Amino acid sequence: SSLNLLNIDIGGNDLEGTIPGGFGNLIKMKLLRMNNNNFVGELKPEIFVSPSLRTFNCSENSLSGSIPDELYSATSLRVLNLASNN
């Protein structure tokens, strides 16, 4: 089942648009890399709901807006990279 995904790396693919929803359903996800794409808009709060998330990299996109409050409750998060956004 896709709900058991541990690592998602879609970096460097020239993907465009807003970050898709649904990452909060991936409760076993440990790594999410979406860097070096063309994502726009704000970070979705549900990304940080996964209790297992340790690494989140969304650098080198065109994201804007504020950082969701849910990020501050992501106690498993060890690596966060949001560099080179708007």
C-alpha positions in Angstrom: 0.0 0.0 0.0 1.2 3.5 -0.8 0.4 4.5 2.8 3.5 2.5 3.9 5.9 4.6 1.8 9.0 5.5 3.8 10.9 7.8 1.4 9.7 10.1 -1.3 12.3 11.8 -3.5 10.9 13.8 -6.4 13.6 16.4 -6.4 15.1 17.8 -9.6 12.1 16.9 -11.8 10.9 20.4 -12.9 7.5 19.7 -11.4 5.2 22.7 -11.3 2.2 23.9 -9.4 1.3 23.7 -5.8 2.5 21.0 -3.5 -0.1 18.1 -3.6 -2.1 17.3 -0.5 -2.3 13.9 1.1 1.2 13.7 2.6 -0.4 13.6 6.1 -1.8 10.2 5.3 1.7 8.8 5.0 2.3 8.2 8.7 5.4 6.1 8.2 7.1 8.6 5.9 10.6 9.5 7.1 12.0 11.4 4.2 10.3 13.9 1.8 12.5 15.6 -0.8 10.8 18.0 -3.3 13.8 20.3 -3.9 14.8 21.8 -7.2 11.3 21.9 -8.8 9.0 24.8 -9.6 6.5 24.4 -6.8 4.6 27.6 -5.9 2.2 28.6 -3.1 2.4 27.8 0.6 3.5 24.8 2.5 0.6 22.6 3.4 0.3 22.0 7.2 -0.5 18.3 6.7 3.0 17.6 5.5 4.2 17.9 9.1 1.6 15.6 10.6 3.5 12.4 9.9 5.0 11.3 13.3 7.9 9.7 11.5 9.1 12.5 9.3 12.8 13.1 9.9 13.9 14.9 6.7 12.0 17.5 4.7 13.7 19.3 1.8 11.7 21.7 -0.3 14.6 24.1 -1.2 15.1 25.7 -4.6 11.4 26.2 -5.4 9.1 29.3 -5.5 7.2 28.7 -2.3 5.9 31.8 -0.5 3.9 32.5 2.6 4.4 31.6 6.3 5.7 28.4 7.8 2.8 26.4 9.1 2.5 26.1 12.9 2.4 22.3 12.6 6.1 22.4 11.8 6.9 23.4 15.4 5.1 20.2 16.6 7.1 17.9 14.3 9.2 16.3 17.1 10.8 13.7 14.8 12.0 16.3 12.3 15.8 16.5 12.2 16.6 18.1 8.9 14.6 21.0 7.4 15.7 22.8 4.2 13.6 25.6 2.8 16.4 27.6 1.3 16.0 29.5 -1.9 12.3 30.1 -2.0 10.3 33.4 -2.0 
